[in-house]
Amino acid sequence: MNEKNQTLVSEIVLLGFQNLHNFRIPVFSLFLLIYIMTVWENVLIIVLVSSSRNLQSPMYFFLQQLSLTDLLGSSNIVPTLLQTVINEEAKLSLVGCVTQYSLFCVPESFECLLLAVMSYDRYVAICIPLRYSSIMSPRVCVTLTLMSWALGFGITMITVNLVGTLQFCDQNTINHFFCDLLPLLELSCSDTFFVQLEVTTLSIPVVISPFILITVSYMCIAHAIIKIVSNTGRQKAFSTCSSHLAVVSMFYGTLIAIYVSPSRNKSQTMSKVLSLLYTILIPVINPVIYSLRNKDMNDALKKL
């Protein structure tokens, strides 16, 4: 009896969005269209920044990294999402499920750190403009980016190893459209308290610290903008960081709504809708926010 209870599940079934009925094809088409737009927009930004001489600055280098992150994250989630929509479920091996979570976690962790680096870049540009070139040199930008990737990867590997110690018995269905951490922990028949404690602790350098840095940076930026005498100067200074501020607000807003607010206050459908916003819509909206009012990006696009 003991051995039977400890039999490990080898396959995970993702239920996705149930009861779509006649709306399966329209919903599938909508998600596919959004994914195609995501790929096109983010690849375009990566190509533009790589090929245009006018976009060889730290701000556009970080924007290129953000596009790469959105592209990787979306490409990891959307195929499974489309499968759950058209088949009303998707089946993954347990190893495949944990792998999908790790491939989701690495770019998302990197994005948290990258947004903090981008806020520091805006702080230097507005508050210390005379030293901007020396502080945000190409070598510094590359170093900060590599460190962010390394930290995001390292934290993810620790989390994945912790999840790998859990046992999954009997139940193998997840009412979600991808393998996220919270549904995996709920599915496990092991005691997950230690894993949750470790994950909360590991979130400090990846989520909480970057958010504090972003907040402090924008407090300093706001203080510097207030000191500018001319309205034109204020508008110009604010426009250089308004796009980043909009992206940060969306990213952390959905992050807090999904992972910080108590799960008992949210239905399963609401959790999945918030996750859609976080994993599918933000990657397609980010390039629009950064490019729509950006003269340099539009000029580079016309030349291309």
HELIX and SHEET records of a PDB file:
HELIX    1   1 ASN A    2  ASN A    5  1                                   4    
HELIX    2   2 HIS A   21  PHE A   23  5                                   3    
HELIX    3   3 ARG A   24  SER A   51  1                                  28    
HELIX    4   4 ARG A   53  LEU A   55  5                                   3    
HELIX    5   5 PRO A   58  ASN A   87  1                                  30    
HELIX    6   6 LEU A   94  CYS A  127  1                                  34    
HELIX    7   7 PRO A  129  ARG A  131  5                                   3    
HELIX    8   8 TYR A  132  ILE A  135  1                                   4    
HELIX    9   9 PRO A  138  GLY A  164  1                                  27    
HELIX   10  10 LEU A  181  LEU A  187  1                                   7    
HELIX   11  11 PHE A  193  SER A  203  1                                  11    
HELIX   12  12 ILE A  204  ILE A  208  3                                   5    
HELIX   13  13 SER A  209  LYS A  227  1                                  19    
HELIX   14  14 ASN A  231  LEU A  255  1                                  25    
HELIX   15  15 ILE A  256  VAL A  260  3                                   5    
HELIX   16  16 SER A  263  ASN A  265  5                                   3    
HELIX   17  17 GLN A  268  LEU A  276  1                                   9    
HELIX   18  18 LEU A  277  LEU A  281  3                                   5    
HELIX   19  19 ILE A  282  LEU A  292  1                                  11    
HELIX   20  20 LYS A  295  LYS A  303  1                                   9    
SHEET    1   A 3 ALA A  90  SER A  93  0                                        
SHEET    2   A 3 GLU A  11  LEU A  14 -1                                        
SHEET    3   A 3 THR A 173  ILE A 174  1                                        
END                                                                             
